[in-house]
């Protein structure tokens, strides 16, 4: 279950744009994990610096934190060093929950409703800005994990076209 253009016709424009940006930012992450060896997944460039596996695990842990901050109980909070396929599955499960939360918005205004955090019972977090922040977080780390993957496997084809498409989608949204 991913966001599709076919389902966009009945949705408010900002909800659609939020989903499009989120989808464009999240999908290239899976290309980095596709076919990666366990040695490359677990490799770290130096002590105390995250490698690809740890960055990807960081991404879904932050997603879980954002969901709780938005008053949503995550469908999973499992974590641990695992093969790329399990890390990708955990990322996918949490990301689909985020997509579902946005798809539940009946109006663009629903993206901006202040929500009460499960972490500290404070209000203020808003779904729309949080999802766009998450998308930017993905793009930031996508650059890192792409670089790390290319260090380990110079012949690997990086998802540069997908990254480019995501950046254009974001710029179109900002400049509209």
C-alpha positions in Angstrom: 0.0 0.0 0.0 1.6 3.2 -1.2 0.1 6.5 -2.2 -1.1 6.5 -5.8 -2.0 9.2 -8.2 -5.3 7.4 -8.9 -6.3 8.0 -5.3 -5.2 11.7 -5.4 -8.3 12.9 -7.4 -10.6 12.8 -4.4 -8.1 14.4 -1.9 -7.5 18.0 -0.9 -4.5 19.6 -2.7 -2.1 20.0 0.3 -2.9 16.5 1.4 -1.9 15.2 -2.1 1.2 17.3 -2.2 2.3 16.1 1.3 1.8 12.5 0.2 3.7 13.0 -3.0 6.7 14.6 -1.3 6.7 11.9 1.4 6.5 9.2 -1.2 9.2 10.7 -3.4 11.6 11.1 -0.4 11.1 7.6 1.1 11.3 5.4 -2.0 15.0 5.9 -2.9 15.9 4.7 0.6 15.0 1.2 -0.4 17.2 1.3 -3.4 20.2 1.7 -1.1 19.3 -1.4 0.8 18.5 -3.5 -2.2 21.1 -6.2 -2.7 23.5 -4.8 -0.1 25.8 -7.3 1.6 25.6 -7.8 5.3 29.2 -6.6 5.6 28.4 -3.4 3.8 25.2 -2.9 5.8 27.0 -3.3 9.1 30.2 -1.4 8.1 31.0 1.9 9.8 33.5 4.4 8.3 35.0 4.9 11.8 34.2 4.3 15.5 31.2 6.3 16.6 29.9 7.0 13.1 26.8 5.4 11.8 27.0 3.2 8.7 24.1 2.4 6.4 22.3 -0.1 8.6 22.5 2.2 11.7 21.3 5.2 9.7 18.3 3.3 8.3 17.5 2.0 11.8 17.8 5.6 13.0 15.3 6.7 10.3 12.5 4.4 11.5 13.3 5.1 15.2 12.8 8.8 14.4 9.6 8.0 12.5 8.3 6.2 15.6 9.2 9.2 17.8 7.3 11.5 15.4 4.2 9.3 15.4 4.2 9.4 19.2 4.7 13.1 19.2 1.7 13.3 16.9 -0.4 11.3 19.4 -0.3 8.1 17.3 0.8 4.7 18.7 3.3 3.2 16.2 2.3 -0.2 14.8 5.8 -1.4 15.7 8.8 -0.2 17.8 11.1 -3.2 17.3 14.7 -2.5 16.6 18.0 -4.3 16.4 20.8 -5.0 14.0 19.3 -7.2 11.3 19.6 -8.1 7.7 18.7 -5.4 5.1 15.4 -7.1 4.3 14.1 -6.8 7.9 15.3 -3.2 8.2 13.6 -2.3 5.0 10.4 -4.0 6.2 10.4 -2.1 9.4 11.0 1.2 7.5 8.1 0.3 5.2 5.7 -0.6 8.0 6.2 2.7 9.8 6.2 4.7 6.6 2.9 3.2 5.5 1.4 4.1 8.9 2.5 7.7 8.3 0.9 7.6 4.8 -2.3 6.3 6.4 -2.4 9.1 8.9 -2.1 11.7 6.1 -4.7 9.9 4.0 -7.1 10.2 6.9 -7.1 14.0 6.5 -10.4 15.0 4.9 -9.3 18.6 4.4 -6.1 20.5 4.1 -6.8 22.1 7.4 -6.6 18.6 9.1 -2.9 18.7 8.3 -2.5 21.7 10.6 -4.5 20.5 13.7 -2.4 20.6 16.8 -2.1 17.1 18.3 -1.4 15.9 21.8 1.9 14.0 22.2 1.9 10.5 23.7 5.4 11.3 24.9 4.7 14.2 27.3 1.0 15.0 26.9 1.7 18.4 25.3 -0.1 19.8 22.3 1.4 21.5 19.4 2.7 19.0 16.9 1.0 19.2 13.5 0.9 16.3 11.0 1.6 18.2 7.8 4.8 20.0 9.0 6.0 16.8 10.7 5.6 14.7 7.6 7.5 17.2 5.5 10.2 17.3 8.2 10.4 13.5 8.0 10.7 13.7 4.2 13.6 16.2 4.5 15.2 14.0 7.1 15.1 11.1 4.6 16.7 13.2 1.9 19.5 14.3 4.2 20.3 10.7 5.2 19.8 9.4 1.7 22.8 11.5 0.6 24.8 9.9 3.4 23.9 6.3 2.8 24.3 6.7 -0.9 27.8 8.0 -0.4 28.6 5.2 2.1 27.3 2.6 -0.3 29.3 4.0 -3.2 32.5 3.9 -1.0 31.9 0.2 -0.4 30.7 -0.7 -3.9 31.9 1.8 -6.5 30.0 -0.1 -9.3 26.6 0.3 -7.5 24.1 2.4 -9.3 22.9 5.1 -6.9 19.3 6.3 -7.1 20.2 9.7 -8.4 17.2 10.0 -10.8 14.9 9.3 -7.9 16.7 11.9 -5.7 16.5 14.4 -8.5 12.7 13.7 -9.0 12.1 14.2 -5.2 14.0 17.5 -5.2 12.0 18.8 -8.1 8.8 17.7 -6.5 9.7 19.6 -3.3 10.8 22.7 -5.3 7.5 22.7 -7.3 5.6 22.5 -4.0 7.4 25.4 -2.5 7.2 27.6 -5.6 3.6 27.0 -6.5 
